[in-house]
Amino acid sequence: MTDPHDDVPPEPLDLPGLQRRLAEFAAARHWQPYHTPKNLAAALSVEASELVEIFQWLTPEESARVMDDPDTAHRVTDEVADVLAYLLQFCEVLGVDPLAALSAKIDRNEHRFPV
């Protein structure tokens, strides 16, 4: 059986589009009341901790090769996706432009830590 979406080209990936998809996903499940800044910050911390857990007992050399194992690579990419999803939702709820925030932080760090 063919998927009717097979002929539809994928949407280009961009932060506003991903934030919109995340908001639509949450809205369809009536999750918006739970997506408070506090709850999203906590969820972001939990997901970041799950990413750390993958590397917890690895040597530096093992950690550098973590993507060589398909199962571990899949776990890493899933946790990266979870961290980014919660960060984007957090930014959406608070009206933070994550790219502008990062650019401004890099600017400040360049002044704080000159070459």
C-alpha positions in Angstrom: 0.0 0.0 0.0 1.4 3.4 -0.9 1.3 6.4 1.4 -0.6 9.4 0.0 2.2 11.6 1.4 4.9 9.9 -0.7 4.4 12.4 -3.6 4.4 15.4 -1.3 7.8 17.0 -1.0 8.9 17.5 2.7 8.6 21.0 4.1 11.9 22.7 4.4 13.1 22.6 8.0 13.1 25.9 9.8 12.6 26.8 13.5 9.3 28.6 13.0 7.9 25.7 11.1 9.1 23.2 13.7 7.6 25.4 16.5 4.3 25.5 14.6 4.3 21.7 14.3 5.1 21.2 18.0 2.3 23.7 18.9 -0.2 21.9 16.6 0.8 18.5 18.0 0.3 19.8 21.6 -3.0 21.5 20.7 -4.4 18.4 19.1 -3.8 16.6 22.4 -5.0 19.5 24.6 -1.6 19.7 26.3 -1.3 23.5 26.3 -2.4 23.9 29.9 0.6 21.8 30.9 3.1 23.7 28.7 3.9 26.3 31.3 7.4 27.8 31.4 8.1 25.9 34.7 6.9 22.6 33.3 8.7 23.0 30.0 12.0 24.0 31.8 11.6 20.9 34.0 11.0 18.6 30.9 14.0 20.2 29.2 16.2 19.3 32.2 14.9 15.8 32.2 15.6 15.2 28.5 19.0 16.8 28.8 19.7 14.4 31.7 18.6 11.5 29.5 21.2 12.6 27.0 23.9 12.8 29.7 22.9 9.3 30.8 24.0 7.8 27.5 27.5 9.1 28.1 27.7 8.7 31.9 30.2 5.9 32.1 31.9 6.1 28.8 35.6 7.1 28.5 36.3 10.2 26.4 37.4 7.8 23.6 34.2 5.8 23.8 32.1 8.9 23.9 33.8 10.2 20.7 32.7 7.0 18.9 29.1 6.8 20.3 27.5 7.4 16.9 29.3 4.3 15.4 26.8 2.0 17.1 23.4 2.3 15.3 21.4 1.6 18.5 23.2 4.2 20.6 23.2 6.7 17.7 19.4 6.3 17.5 19.2 7.0 21.3 21.4 10.0 21.0 19.4 11.5 18.1 16.1 10.9 19.9 17.3 12.6 23.0 18.7 15.5 21.0 15.3 15.8 19.3 13.6 15.8 22.7 15.9 18.5 24.1 15.4 20.7 21.1 11.6 20.1 21.1 11.2 21.2 24.7 13.6 24.2 24.2 11.6 25.4 21.1 8.3 25.0 23.0 9.8 26.9 26.0 10.9 29.7 23.7 7.5 29.8 22.0 5.7 30.1 25.3 7.9 32.9 26.5 8.3 34.7 23.2 12.1 34.1 23.0 13.7 34.0 19.6 16.3 31.2 20.1 18.5 32.2 17.2 18.6 35.9 18.2 19.3 34.8 21.8 22.2 32.6 20.7 23.6 35.3 18.4 23.5 37.9 21.2 25.1 35.4 23.7 27.9 34.7 21.2 28.4 38.5 20.8 28.7 38.9 24.6 31.1 36.0 24.9 33.3 37.4 22.2 33.7 40.6 24.3 34.0 38.6 27.6 36.6 36.2 26.2 38.8 38.0 23.6 41.3 36.1 21.6 
